[in-house]
């Protein structure tokens, strides 16, 4: 979603890996030179007998400034299959509105 009259938008990103509800990666930090957003995820209370599973979807939204580079840092091991999008962009996309996302993987060749 673009905020008309500004250079801000909403970045949506999520893990689409099979373990997307089981890995604990929060909080997640979205940063650039002038901006930092600390994100958390809601917890779904599923039960296995008397034990709570405490599952969390790895789905996040962050306000971003368009046409900038961001570092996204997970508190746990980075998901290996991710989906990123700027909310409500046209299906074909707009070349003048973008965001570059960088990740640092703690384990070599983990992509």
C-alpha positions in Angstrom: 0.0 0.0 0.0 1.4 3.3 -1.0 0.6 6.4 1.2 -0.4 9.0 -1.4 1.7 12.2 -1.4 4.5 10.5 0.5 7.3 8.1 -0.4 6.2 5.5 2.2 4.5 2.2 1.8 3.8 -1.2 3.5 6.1 -4.1 3.0 4.6 -7.5 3.6 6.9 -10.5 4.0 6.4 -14.0 5.2 7.9 -17.5 5.4 6.3 -20.0 3.1 8.6 -22.8 4.2 7.0 -26.0 5.6 8.1 -25.1 9.2 6.5 -21.6 9.0 4.5 -22.1 12.2 7.1 -24.0 14.2 10.3 -21.8 14.0 10.7 -19.1 16.6 12.2 -16.1 14.9 10.7 -13.0 16.6 11.3 -10.2 17.1 12.3 -9.3 13.6 14.1 -6.0 12.9 13.6 -4.0 9.7 16.4 -1.4 9.4 18.0 1.1 7.1 20.3 4.1 7.8 17.5 6.3 9.3 14.7 3.8 10.2 14.2 0.8 12.5 11.1 -1.2 13.1 10.9 -4.0 15.6 8.2 -6.5 14.7 6.6 -9.3 16.7 4.1 -12.0 15.7 0.8 -13.1 17.2 0.7 -16.5 18.9 -1.9 -19.1 18.0 -2.8 -21.2 21.0 -3.2 -24.8 19.6 -3.1 -27.7 22.1 -1.7 -31.2 21.9 -3.4 -32.8 24.9 -2.6 -30.6 27.9 0.5 -28.9 26.3 0.2 -25.6 24.3 2.0 -25.7 21.0 2.5 -21.9 20.9 2.6 -21.8 17.1 3.4 -18.5 15.4 3.0 -17.7 11.7 6.1 -15.9 10.3 4.0 -13.2 8.6 5.0 -9.6 9.1 4.1 -6.1 7.8 6.3 -3.0 8.2 6.0 0.6 7.2 8.9 1.4 4.8 10.2 4.3 2.8 10.1 3.3 -0.9 13.2 3.2 -3.1 15.5 2.3 -0.2 17.6 -0.6 1.0 16.6 -2.5 4.1 18.3 -5.1 6.3 15.9 -7.6 7.8 17.3 -9.5 10.8 15.5 -12.4 12.5 16.1 -13.4 16.1 16.3 -17.0 15.2 17.4 -18.9 12.1 16.3 -17.2 8.9 13.4 -18.8 7.0 14.7 -20.5 3.8 11.6 -19.8 1.6 10.3 -16.2 1.8 7.7 -14.1 0.0 8.0 -10.3 -0.2 5.6 -7.7 -1.6 4.8 -4.1 -1.4 1.1 -4.1 -0.4 -1.5 -3.4 -3.1 0.9 -2.8 -5.9 -0.4 -3.5 -9.4 0.1 -7.1 -10.6 2.6 -5.9 -13.2 4.4 -3.8 -10.6 5.7 -0.3 -10.9 9.4 0.1 -11.8 9.6 3.4 -10.0 8.5 2.0 -6.6 10.7 -0.7 -5.1 12.5 -1.8 -2.0 15.7 -3.8 -1.8 15.8 -6.3 1.1 19.1 -7.8 2.4 19.5 -10.7 4.7 22.5 -12.1 6.5 22.5 -15.8 7.0 24.3 -17.2 10.1 24.8 -20.6 8.4 26.9 -20.5 5.2 25.0 -21.7 2.0 21.7 -21.9 3.9 19.7 -20.2 1.1 
